[in-house]
Amino acid sequence: MRVHVLPNGGAATRAVFVTVRAYGNAVQRNRARRVVSECWRLLKHRVNPGFDVVFVVYPGNDAHEERGHQMETLVRRSGLAETSKWDAF
């Protein structure tokens, strides 16, 4: 997975999930987007507001635990995470 982040000047952080075309067929790509979308839903309350975020999903294990860990790592490395909210968990 890869992440692109831009400030949007708004009060909310918006996210979009894109799968690469080489991922597989449409069913596999849609499932991957659903899994990553659910991971974001569970994670977004710990993210700083005011950004547009694009997650590019590459082929791999689509287990919720695996994608969730990847997303948490990317959010922390990109500086989107509110450190006070991460320390609570």
Biopython code that builds the backbone (N, CA, C, O; Angstrom):
import numpy as np
from Bio.PDB.StructureBuilder import StructureBuilder

atoms = [
    (1, "MET", "N", (0.835, -1.163, 0.000)),
    (1, "MET", "CA", (0.000, 0.000, 0.000)),
    (1, "MET", "C", (0.894, 1.245, 0.000)),
    (1, "MET", "O", (2.002, 1.226, 0.536)),
    (2, "ARG", "N", (0.405, 2.302, -0.597)),
    (2, "ARG", "CA", (1.122, 3.573, -0.650)),
    (2, "ARG", "C", (0.135, 4.675, -0.296)),
    (2, "ARG", "O", (-1.064, 4.524, -0.529)),
    (3, "VAL", "N", (0.615, 5.777, 0.259)),
    (3, "VAL", "CA", (-0.265, 6.876, 0.648)),
    (3, "VAL", "C", (0.259, 8.190, 0.069)),
    (3, "VAL", "O", (1.466, 8.422, 0.008)),
    (4, "HIS", "N", (-0.671, 9.039, -0.353)),
    (4, "HIS", "CA", (-0.379, 10.400, -0.808)),
    (4, "HIS", "C", (-1.213, 11.334, 0.052)),
    (4, "HIS", "O", (-2.405, 11.099, 0.252)),
    (5, "VAL", "N", (-0.591, 12.397, 0.564)),
    (5, "VAL", "CA", (-1.275, 13.307, 1.484)),
    (5, "VAL", "C", (-1.086, 14.745, 1.018)),
    (5, "VAL", "O", (0.023, 15.157, 0.677)),
    (6, "LEU", "N", (-2.189, 15.508, 1.008)),
    (6, "LEU", "CA", (-2.150, 16.935, 0.714)),
    (6, "LEU", "C", (-3.051, 17.670, 1.696)),
    (6, "LEU", "O", (-4.127, 17.171, 2.023)),
    (7, "PRO", "N", (-2.642, 18.843, 2.176)),
    (7, "PRO", "CA", (-3.542, 19.616, 3.026)),
    (7, "PRO", "C", (-4.706, 20.145, 2.195)),
    (7, "PRO", "O", (-4.518, 20.544, 1.046)),
    (8, "ASN", "N", (-5.909, 20.150, 2.772)),
    (8, "ASN", "CA", (-7.071, 20.635, 2.035)),
    (8, "ASN", "C", (-7.638, 21.932, 2.598)),
    (8, "ASN", "O", (-8.548, 22.509, 2.003)),
    (9, "GLY", "N", (-7.128, 22.397, 3.719)),
    (9, "GLY", "CA", (-7.591, 23.652, 4.288)),
    (9, "GLY", "C", (-8.965, 23.565, 4.919)),
    (9, "GLY", "O", (-9.509, 24.582, 5.350)),
    (10, "GLY", "N", (-9.531, 22.386, 4.982)),
    (10, "GLY", "CA", (-10.851, 22.205, 5.571)),
    (10, "GLY", "C", (-10.768, 21.683, 6.990)),
    (10, "GLY", "O", (-9.685, 21.541, 7.557)),
    (11, "ALA", "N", (-11.921, 21.404, 7.546)),
    (11, "ALA", "CA", (-12.001, 20.920, 8.922)),
    (11, "ALA", "C", (-11.995, 19.403, 9.011)),
    (11, "ALA", "O", (-11.888, 18.851, 10.106)),
    (12, "ALA", "N", (-12.107, 18.730, 7.893)),
    (12, "ALA", "CA", (-12.183, 17.264, 7.906)),
    (12, "ALA", "C", (-11.058, 16.671, 7.055)),
    (12, "ALA", "O", (-10.509, 17.323, 6.167)),
    (13, "THR", "N", (-10.744, 15.440, 7.354)),
    (13, "THR", "CA", (-9.796, 14.696, 6.534)),
    (13, "THR", "C", (-10.599, 13.767, 5.637)),
    (13, "THR", "O", (-11.429, 12.988, 6.106)),
    (14, "ARG", "N", (-10.339, 13.862, 4.350)),
    (14, "ARG", "CA", (-11.043, 13.032, 3.385)),
    (14, "ARG", "C", (-10.096, 11.964, 2.855)),
    (14, "ARG", "O", (-8.894, 12.196, 2.725)),
    (15, "ALA", "N", (-10.649, 10.788, 2.548)),
    (15, "ALA", "CA", (-9.816, 9.692, 2.057)),
    (15, "ALA", "C", (-10.461, 9.053, 0.840)),
    (15, "ALA", "O", (-11.684, 9.007, 0.710)),
    (16, "VAL", "N", (-9.606, 8.561, -0.049)),
    (16, "VAL", "CA", (-10.047, 7.805, -1.213)),
    (16, "VAL", "C", (-9.137, 6.585, -1.332)),
    (16, "VAL", "O", (-7.961, 6.635, -0.971)),
    (17, "PHE", "N", (-9.693, 5.499, -1.841)),
    (17, "PHE", "CA", (-8.975, 4.232, -1.929)),
    (17, "PHE", "C", (-8.967, 3.780, -3.378)),
    (17, "PHE", "O", (-10.016, 3.625, -4.004)),
    (18, "VAL", "N", (-7.755, 3.569, -3.905)),
    (18, "VAL", "CA", (-7.575, 3.224, -5.311)),
    (18, "VAL", "C", (-6.801, 1.924, -5.389)),
    (18, "VAL", "O", (-5.768, 1.771, -4.737)),
    (19, "THR", "N", (-7.293, 0.990, -6.180)),
    (19, "THR", "CA", (-6.541, -0.237, -6.411)),
    (19, "THR", "C", (-5.898, -0.147, -7.789)),
    (19, "THR", "O", (-6.469, 0.421, -8.720)),
    (20, "VAL", "N", (-4.717, -0.710, -7.903)),
    (20, "VAL", "CA", (-4.042, -0.705, -9.200)),
    (20, "VAL", "C", (-4.757, -1.675, -10.134)),
    (20, "VAL", "O", (-5.348, -2.656, -9.682)),
    (21, "ARG", "N", (-4.705, -1.410, -11.396)),
    (21, "ARG", "CA", (-5.432, -2.227, -12.366)),
    (21, "ARG", "C", (-4.915, -3.663, -12.423)),
    (21, "ARG", "O", (-5.674, -4.587, -12.718)),
    (22, "ALA", "N", (-3.637, -3.849, -12.143)),
    (22, "ALA", "CA", (-3.041, -5.185, -12.185)),
    (22, "ALA", "C", (-3.444, -6.031, -10.981)),
    (22, "ALA", "O", (-2.965, -7.155, -10.828)),
    (23, "TYR", "N", (-4.313, -5.508, -10.132)),
    (23, "TYR", "CA", (-4.707, -6.207, -8.906)),
    (23, "TYR", "C", (-5.385, -7.538, -9.186)),
    (23, "TYR", "O", (-5.150, -8.512, -8.471)),
    (24, "GLY", "N", (-6.182, -7.592, -10.166)),
    (24, "GLY", "CA", (-6.946, -8.806, -10.473)),
    (24, "GLY", "C", (-8.222, -8.397, -11.178)),
    (24, "GLY", "O", (-8.261, -7.381, -11.871)),
    (25, "ASN", "N", (-9.257, -9.183, -11.001)),
    (25, "ASN", "CA", (-10.514, -8.804, -11.637)),
    (25, "ASN", "C", (-11.268, -7.789, -10.773)),
    (25, "ASN", "O", (-10.822, -7.444, -9.679)),
    (26, "ALA", "N", (-12.401, -7.320, -11.268)),
    (26, "ALA", "CA", (-13.154, -6.264, -10.595)),
    (26, "ALA", "C", (-13.636, -6.697, -9.212)),
    (26, "ALA", "O", (-13.675, -5.880, -8.292)),
    (27, "VAL", "N", (-13.996, -7.946, -9.054)),
    (27, "VAL", "CA", (-14.454, -8.439, -7.762)),
    (27, "VAL", "C", (-13.340, -8.347, -6.723)),
    (27, "VAL", "O", (-13.582, -7.919, -5.594)),
    (28, "GLN", "N", (-12.146, -8.736, -7.084)),
    (28, "GLN", "CA", (-11.007, -8.674, -6.159)),
    (28, "GLN", "C", (-10.651, -7.232, -5.816)),
    (28, "GLN", "O", (-10.351, -6.925, -4.662)),
    (29, "ARG", "N", (-10.683, -6.344, -6.813)),
    (29, "ARG", "CA", (-10.380, -4.937, -6.554)),
    (29, "ARG", "C", (-11.422, -4.313, -5.635)),
    (29, "ARG", "O", (-11.067, -3.567, -4.722)),
    (30, "ASN", "N", (-12.681, -4.600, -5.856)),
    (30, "ASN", "CA", (-13.740, -4.044, -5.007)),
    (30, "ASN", "C", (-13.643, -4.567, -3.583)),
    (30, "ASN", "O", (-13.847, -3.811, -2.634)),
    (31, "ARG", "N", (-13.340, -5.828, -3.424)),
    (31, "ARG", "CA", (-13.175, -6.384, -2.072)),
    (31, "ARG", "C", (-12.019, -5.708, -1.349)),
    (31, "ARG", "O", (-12.127, -5.377, -0.169)),
    (32, "ALA", "N", (-10.919, -5.505, -2.053)),
    (32, "ALA", "CA", (-9.765, -4.841, -1.446)),
    (32, "ALA", "C", (-10.135, -3.422, -1.007)),
    (32, "ALA", "O", (-9.732, -2.989, 0.072)),
    (33, "ARG", "N", (-10.887, -2.706, -1.818)),
    (33, "ARG", "CA", (-11.311, -1.353, -1.444)),
    (33, "ARG", "C", (-12.243, -1.369, -0.238)),
    (33, "ARG", "O", (-12.167, -0.483, 0.612)),
    (34, "ARG", "N", (-13.112, -2.357, -0.156)),
    (34, "ARG", "CA", (-14.009, -2.465, 1.003)),
    (34, "ARG", "C", (-13.229, -2.734, 2.282)),
    (34, "ARG", "O", (-13.517, -2.141, 3.322)),
    (35, "VAL", "N", (-12.253, -3.614, 2.214)),
    (35, "VAL", "CA", (-11.440, -3.937, 3.394)),
    (35, "VAL", "C", (-10.666, -2.708, 3.851)),
    (35, "VAL", "O", (-10.648, -2.395, 5.042)),
    (36, "VAL", "N", (-10.030, -2.014, 2.925)),
    (36, "VAL", "CA", (-9.236, -0.835, 3.277)),
    (36, "VAL", "C", (-10.149, 0.293, 3.780)),
    (36, "VAL", "O", (-9.778, 1.034, 4.691)),
    (37, "SER", "N", (-11.321, 0.417, 3.195)),
    (37, "SER", "CA", (-12.275, 1.424, 3.649)),
    (37, "SER", "C", (-12.700, 1.175, 5.096)),
    (37, "SER", "O", (-12.817, 2.116, 5.881)),
    (38, "GLU", "N", (-12.926, -0.062, 5.442)),
    (38, "GLU", "CA", (-13.277, -0.411, 6.820)),
    (38, "GLU", "C", (-12.119, -0.131, 7.771)),
    (38, "GLU", "O", (-12.337, 0.342, 8.887)),
    (39, "CYS", "N", (-10.911, -0.414, 7.349)),
    (39, "CYS", "CA", (-9.736, -0.098, 8.173)),
    (39, "CYS", "C", (-9.659, 1.406, 8.424)),
    (39, "CYS", "O", (-9.358, 1.834, 9.538)),
    (40, "TRP", "N", (-9.927, 2.201, 7.405)),
    (40, "TRP", "CA", (-9.912, 3.656, 7.558)),
    (40, "TRP", "C", (-11.010, 4.113, 8.518)),
    (40, "TRP", "O", (-10.781, 4.995, 9.346)),
    (41, "ARG", "N", (-12.179, 3.528, 8.414)),
    (41, "ARG", "CA", (-13.289, 3.903, 9.288)),
    (41, "ARG", "C", (-12.904, 3.728, 10.750)),
    (41, "ARG", "O", (-13.252, 4.557, 11.591)),
    (42, "LEU", "N", (-12.194, 2.660, 11.052)),
    (42, "LEU", "CA", (-11.777, 2.390, 12.424)),
    (42, "LEU", "C", (-10.592, 3.252, 12.862)),
    (42, "LEU", "O", (-10.346, 3.396, 14.060)),
    (43, "LEU", "N", (-9.869, 3.817, 11.925)),
    (43, "LEU", "CA", (-8.648, 4.556, 12.220)),
    (43, "LEU", "C", (-8.810, 6.072, 12.173)),
    (43, "LEU", "O", (-8.035, 6.789, 12.807)),
    (44, "LYS", "N", (-9.790, 6.571, 11.444)),
    (44, "LYS", "CA", (-9.846, 7.999, 11.132)),
    (44, "LYS", "C", (-10.049, 8.902, 12.342)),
    (44, "LYS", "O", (-9.713, 10.085, 12.276)),
    (45, "HIS", "N", (-10.578, 8.394, 13.428)),
    (45, "HIS", "CA", (-10.764, 9.247, 14.610)),
    (45, "HIS", "C", (-9.436, 9.607, 15.279)),
    (45, "HIS", "O", (-9.394, 10.484, 16.141)),
    (46, "ARG", "N", (-8.355, 8.934, 14.887)),
    (46, "ARG", "CA", (-7.024, 9.210, 15.442)),
    (46, "ARG", "C", (-6.136, 9.996, 14.483)),
    (46, "ARG", "O", (-4.921, 10.062, 14.670)),
    (47, "VAL", "N", (-6.741, 10.590, 13.454)),
    (47, "VAL", "CA", (-5.984, 11.286, 12.416)),
    (47, "VAL", "C", (-6.255, 12.790, 12.509)),
    (47, "VAL", "O", (-7.382, 13.207, 12.778)),
    (48, "ASN", "N", (-5.226, 13.591, 12.289)),
    (48, "ASN", "CA", (-5.365, 15.051, 12.285)),
    (48, "ASN", "C", (-6.331, 15.486, 11.189)),
    (48, "ASN", "O", (-6.327, 14.900, 10.107)),
    (49, "PRO", "N", (-7.155, 16.496, 11.440)),
    (49, "PRO", "CA", (-8.084, 16.990, 10.414)),
    (49, "PRO", "C", (-7.382, 17.895, 9.405)),
    (49, "PRO", "O", (-6.301, 18.423, 9.669)),
    (50, "GLY", "N", (-8.016, 18.065, 8.241)),
    (50, "GLY", "CA", (-7.541, 19.020, 7.255)),
    (50, "GLY", "C", (-6.659, 18.470, 6.158)),
    (50, "GLY", "O", (-5.832, 19.199, 5.609)),
    (51, "PHE", "N", (-6.814, 17.204, 5.827)),
    (51, "PHE", "CA", (-5.981, 16.610, 4.781)),
    (51, "PHE", "C", (-6.834, 15.817, 3.795)),
    (51, "PHE", "O", (-7.907, 15.320, 4.137)),
    (52, "ASP", "N", (-6.340, 15.713, 2.579)),
    (52, "ASP", "CA", (-6.862, 14.786, 1.578)),
    (52, "ASP", "C", (-5.860, 13.646, 1.491)),
    (52, "ASP", "O", (-4.664, 13.874, 1.312)),
    (53, "VAL", "N", (-6.350, 12.421, 1.617)),
    (53, "VAL", "CA", (-5.479, 11.254, 1.672)),
    (53, "VAL", "C", (-5.894, 10.268, 0.580)),
    (53, "VAL", "O", (-7.075, 9.953, 0.433)),
    (54, "VAL", "N", (-4.918, 9.788, -0.179)),
    (54, "VAL", "CA", (-5.159, 8.773, -1.203)),
    (54, "VAL", "C", (-4.351, 7.534, -0.825)),
    (54, "VAL", "O", (-3.128, 7.590, -0.698)),
    (55, "PHE", "N", (-5.050, 6.421, -0.649)),
    (55, "PHE", "CA", (-4.395, 5.152, -0.392)),
    (55, "PHE", "C", (-4.410, 4.348, -1.683)),
    (55, "PHE", "O", (-5.476, 4.054, -2.224)),
    (56, "VAL", "N", (-3.238, 3.994, -2.172)),
    (56, "VAL", "CA", (-3.107, 3.161, -3.371)),
    (56, "VAL", "C", (-2.842, 1.745, -2.888)),
    (56, "VAL", "O", (-1.852, 1.485, -2.204)),
    (57, "VAL", "N", (-3.736, 0.834, -3.251)),
    (57, "VAL", "CA", (-3.679, -0.542, -2.753)),
    (57, "VAL", "C", (-3.096, -1.441, -3.840)),
    (57, "VAL", "O", (-3.570, -1.469, -4.976)),
    (58, "TYR", "N", (-2.063, -2.166, -3.459)),
    (58, "TYR", "CA", (-1.399, -3.111, -4.358)),
    (58, "TYR", "C", (-1.801, -4.531, -3.979)),
    (58, "TYR", "O", (-2.257, -4.764, -2.859)),
    (59, "PRO", "N", (-1.639, -5.487, -4.897)),
    (59, "PRO", "CA", (-2.009, -6.869, -4.590)),
    (59, "PRO", "C", (-1.281, -7.389, -3.350)),
    (59, "PRO", "O", (-0.109, -7.094, -3.116)),
    (60, "GLY", "N", (-2.002, -8.152, -2.589)),
    (60, "GLY", "CA", (-1.436, -8.729, -1.381)),
    (60, "GLY", "C", (-2.518, -9.398, -0.561)),
    (60, "GLY", "O", (-3.615, -9.665, -1.050)),
    (61, "ASN", "N", (-2.198, -9.662, 0.674)),
    (61, "ASN", "CA", (-3.141, -10.296, 1.586)),
    (61, "ASN", "C", (-4.209, -9.283, 1.971)),
    (61, "ASN", "O", (-3.889, -8.231, 2.525)),
    (62, "ASP", "N", (-5.470, -9.581, 1.686)),
    (62, "ASP", "CA", (-6.562, -8.658, 1.976)),
    (62, "ASP", "C", (-7.215, -8.929, 3.316)),
    (62, "ASP", "O", (-8.371, -8.561, 3.524)),
    (63, "ALA", "N", (-6.501, -9.563, 4.225)),
    (63, "ALA", "CA", (-7.039, -9.760, 5.566)),
    (63, "ALA", "C", (-7.109, -8.411, 6.271)),
    (63, "ALA", "O", (-6.228, -7.567, 6.103)),
    (64, "HIS", "N", (-8.142, -8.216, 7.047)),
    (64, "HIS", "CA", (-8.350, -6.955, 7.748)),
    (64, "HIS", "C", (-7.161, -6.610, 8.638)),
    (64, "HIS", "O", (-6.750, -5.451, 8.696)),
    (65, "GLU", "N", (-6.610, -7.589, 9.322)),
    (65, "GLU", "CA", (-5.485, -7.347, 10.224)),
    (65, "GLU", "C", (-4.259, -6.848, 9.455)),
    (65, "GLU", "O", (-3.582, -5.918, 9.894)),
    (66, "GLU", "N", (-3.981, -7.464, 8.318)),
    (66, "GLU", "CA", (-2.815, -7.097, 7.511)),
    (66, "GLU", "C", (-2.956, -5.680, 6.951)),
    (66, "GLU", "O", (-2.045, -4.863, 7.084)),
    (67, "ARG", "N", (-4.095, -5.393, 6.327)),
    (67, "ARG", "CA", (-4.311, -4.068, 5.748)),
    (67, "ARG", "C", (-4.403, -2.999, 6.834)),
    (67, "ARG", "O", (-3.939, -1.876, 6.636)),
    (68, "GLY", "N", (-4.990, -3.330, 7.963)),
    (68, "GLY", "CA", (-5.073, -2.380, 9.071)),
    (68, "GLY", "C", (-3.703, -2.004, 9.597)),
    (68, "GLY", "O", (-3.440, -0.837, 9.888)),
    (69, "HIS", "N", (-2.830, -2.992, 9.717)),
    (69, "HIS", "CA", (-1.461, -2.728, 10.168)),
    (69, "HIS", "C", (-0.713, -1.864, 9.154)),
    (69, "HIS", "O", (0.004, -0.938, 9.535)),
    (70, "GLN", "N", (-0.877, -2.161, 7.871)),
    (70, "GLN", "CA", (-0.238, -1.362, 6.829)),
    (70, "GLN", "C", (-0.713, 0.087, 6.895)),
    (70, "GLN", "O", (0.088, 1.016, 6.790)),
    (71, "MET", "N", (-2.020, 0.271, 7.071)),
    (71, "MET", "CA", (-2.574, 1.612, 7.102)),
    (71, "MET", "C", (-2.094, 2.385, 8.335)),
    (71, "MET", "O", (-1.747, 3.562, 8.228)),
    (72, "GLU", "N", (-2.071, 1.746, 9.485)),
    (72, "GLU", "CA", (-1.578, 2.398, 10.697)),
    (72, "GLU", "C", (-0.127, 2.848, 10.522)),
    (72, "GLU", "O", (0.235, 3.958, 10.912)),
    (73, "THR", "N", (0.688, 1.995, 9.942)),
    (73, "THR", "CA", (2.086, 2.325, 9.715)),
    (73, "THR", "C", (2.224, 3.522, 8.781)),
    (73, "THR", "O", (3.017, 4.426, 9.042)),
    (74, "LEU", "N", (1.455, 3.531, 7.695)),
    (74, "LEU", "CA", (1.524, 4.633, 6.749)),
    (74, "LEU", "C", (1.043, 5.943, 7.364)),
    (74, "LEU", "O", (1.627, 6.998, 7.115)),
    (75, "VAL", "N", (-0.011, 5.883, 8.162)),
    (75, "VAL", "CA", (-0.541, 7.089, 8.797)),
    (75, "VAL", "C", (0.480, 7.663, 9.773)),
    (75, "VAL", "O", (0.681, 8.877, 9.823)),
    (76, "ARG", "N", (1.113, 6.810, 10.534)),
    (76, "ARG", "CA", (2.132, 7.290, 11.481)),
    (76, "ARG", "C", (3.328, 7.898, 10.754)),
    (76, "ARG", "O", (3.803, 8.970, 11.128)),
    (77, "ARG", "N", (3.812, 7.225, 9.727)),
    (77, "ARG", "CA", (4.985, 7.704, 8.995)),
    (77, "ARG", "C", (4.713, 8.998, 8.234)),
    (77, "ARG", "O", (5.617, 9.814, 8.057)),
    (78, "SER", "N", (3.479, 9.190, 7.783)),
    (78, "SER", "CA", (3.146, 10.384, 6.999)),
    (78, "SER", "C", (2.891, 11.603, 7.869)),
    (78, "SER", "O", (2.756, 12.712, 7.351)),
    (79, "GLY", "N", (2.822, 11.419, 9.173)),
    (79, "GLY", "CA", (2.598, 12.544, 10.069)),
    (79, "GLY", "C", (1.148, 12.917, 10.241)),
    (79, "GLY", "O", (0.848, 13.986, 10.771)),
    (80, "LEU", "N", (0.241, 12.063, 9.808)),
    (80, "LEU", "CA", (-1.192, 12.335, 9.953)),
    (80, "LEU", "C", (-1.713, 12.049, 11.356)),
    (80, "LEU", "O", (-2.769, 12.550, 11.742)),
    (81, "ALA", "N", (-0.995, 11.266, 12.103)),
    (81, "ALA", "CA", (-1.492, 10.792, 13.397)),
    (81, "ALA", "C", (-1.379, 11.860, 14.464)),
    (81, "ALA", "O", (-0.375, 12.568, 14.550)),
    (82, "GLU", "N", (-2.421, 11.969, 15.279)),
    (82, "GLU", "CA", (-2.358, 12.785, 16.482)),
    (82, "GLU", "C", (-1.686, 11.928, 17.543)),
    (82, "GLU", "O", (-2.241, 10.909, 17.952)),
    (83, "THR", "N", (-0.514, 12.318, 17.990)),
    (83, "THR", "CA", (0.262, 11.466, 18.894)),
    (83, "THR", "C", (-0.458, 11.199, 20.201)),
    (83, "THR", "O", (-0.319, 10.107, 20.752)),
    (84, "SER", "N", (-1.213, 12.137, 20.714)),
    (84, "SER", "CA", (-1.909, 11.926, 21.985)),
    (84, "SER", "C", (-2.965, 10.825, 21.860)),
    (84, "SER", "O", (-3.188, 10.069, 22.805)),
    (85, "LYS", "N", (-3.607, 10.737, 20.709)),
    (85, "LYS", "CA", (-4.624, 9.702, 20.514)),
    (85, "LYS", "C", (-4.001, 8.334, 20.268)),
    (85, "LYS", "O", (-4.641, 7.322, 20.554)),
    (86, "TRP", "N", (-2.776, 8.263, 19.747)),
    (86, "TRP", "CA", (-2.119, 6.984, 19.508)),
    (86, "TRP", "C", (-1.591, 6.411, 20.812)),
    (86, "TRP", "O", (-1.575, 5.194, 20.998)),
    (87, "ASP", "N", (-1.162, 7.277, 21.711)),
    (87, "ASP", "CA", (-0.602, 6.788, 22.965)),
    (87, "ASP", "C", (-1.668, 6.153, 23.847)),
    (87, "ASP", "O", (-1.344, 5.341, 24.713)),
    (88, "ALA", "N", (-2.930, 6.506, 23.643)),
    (88, "ALA", "CA", (-4.013, 5.981, 24.468)),
    (88, "ALA", "C", (-4.328, 4.519, 24.152)),
    (88, "ALA", "O", (-4.979, 3.834, 24.941)),
    (89, "PHE", "N", (-3.861, 4.045, 22.991)),
    (89, "PHE", "CA", (-4.223, 2.669, 22.587)),
    (89, "PHE", "C", (-3.093, 1.730, 22.741)),
    (89, "PHE", "O", (-3.232, 0.542, 22.447)),
]
sb = StructureBuilder()
sb.init_structure("model")
sb.init_model(0)
sb.init_chain("A")
sb.init_seg("    ")
for serial, (resi, resn, name, xyz) in enumerate(atoms, 1):
    if name == "N":
        sb.init_residue(resn, " ", resi, " ")
    sb.init_atom(name, np.array(xyz, "f"), 0.0, 1.0, " ", f" {name:<3s}", serial, name[0])
structure = sb.get_structure()
